[in-house]
Amino acid sequence: MPRQSIRNRDGITVSNLTAILKRNDLKKSDAYQSGFLEGTVPTYEAYMSLKKSIRLSLEKEG
C-alpha cells in the first residue's frame, strides 16, 4: 500500500507521499514526523486535545 501524506492547507488534502518526497536519502516516516513536509505535523494543542479525548473515552468504557 503506498504511503500517503495528509496536509491541512486551506482544507485537508491527501497525496501520495512518494510523489511529494523526491529524496531517497530520507526515511519517509522521519520526513513526515519531523515537519520536513510542511503541514503534516499536528500542533501541540491538537495533539494534547486528541490525547485527552482518548483518555476520557477509555475511562468511560472502563
Buried (B, 14 or more C-beta within 10 A) or exposed (E): EEEBBEBEEEEEEEEEBEEBBEEEEEEBEEBBEEEBBEEBBEEEEEEEEEEEEEEEEEEEEE
